[in-house]
Amino acid sequence: MNRQKKGIQILKARAKKANAKLSSKSKPKYVSKADRAKLTADSTSDTDLTTG
């Protein structure tokens, strides 16, 4: 592999990584198990108050 090709390859790889960081994340933010349990407990108590 010649020098010019190697340089271009490195620059393309850097650009690809930069674009990947800037793109929107499709993965939702992580919520811990304890927080999920707290949220479900809050939502069930809210529904009990509205129905009762």
C-alpha positions, -999 to +999 in steps of 0.1 A: +000+000+000+015+033-010+018+064+012-009+084-004-035+056-002-027+050+035-031+086+043-064+089+026-076+057+043-067+071+077-085+104+070-116+086+058-117+064+089-115+095+111-143+112+092-165+081+095-159+080+133-167+117+136-199+114+117-210+084+138-205+105+169-226+133+155-254+112+143-285+108+164-285+079+187-312+053+180-306+036+213-327+048+243-309+061+274-303+033+300-326+033+330-315+012+359-337-016+373-343+003+405-354+034+386-377+013+364-393-003+395-398+032+410-414+045+379-438+015+376-447+019+413-454+056+408-475+050+378-496+023+395-502+044+425-513+073+402-538+050+384-552+038+418-558+074+429-576+083+397-599+052+397-606+051+434 
